């Protein structure tokens, strides 16, 4: 854990209800079942003083946030009505995420844009250590795993 570091990871398309449609409400940290989420979660748990999930439906949510049931909202499709940046800006203030001097974001461009834009009013620099390396998703996941295994939050 790195003091003062907030890590924000994306939710995932794969959810617990895909395999078990009758599963009831679920903690956010247990809702998303895809490999990228699991890898990102390990990174967040290892390095973040605090970690949050960016959900296209709910915005910034705590790992213990209870998700009542299945949903399909994505930043890639505006017709699904994803949470807007002004709402994310407000959440940052309400939850106190603007107290962190270091913010690390993981995920694809849609998530990075929302994280960057929502922290901009607070003059907090957000870093995306795996974003501009030109890697495919599988290669990125391997590099994140390696970072966790080696205890180094930033790739060399």
Number of C-alpha atoms within 10 A of each C-alpha: 15 12 12 14 19 25 27 28 27 25 30 21 15 16 21 20 18 13 10 9 11 11 13 12 14 19 14 20 20 16 23 21 18 14 13 21 24 17 17 24 23 15 25 26 15 20 21 23 15 21 25 26 26 24 20 23 18 15 22 26 21 17 16 12 17 15 17 13 15 17 12 13 18 20 18 12 9 11 9 14 13 18 20 15 17 12 13 20 22 12 17 18 13 10 12 10 19 19 15 15 14 17 24 23 28 25 23 14 12 13 22 21 13 22 27 18 16 20 20 13 10 14 9 16 12 20 17 18 15 20 15 7 10 9 12 9 12 11 12 18 19 14 17 24 16 15 18 20 13 10 13 14 21 14 12 7
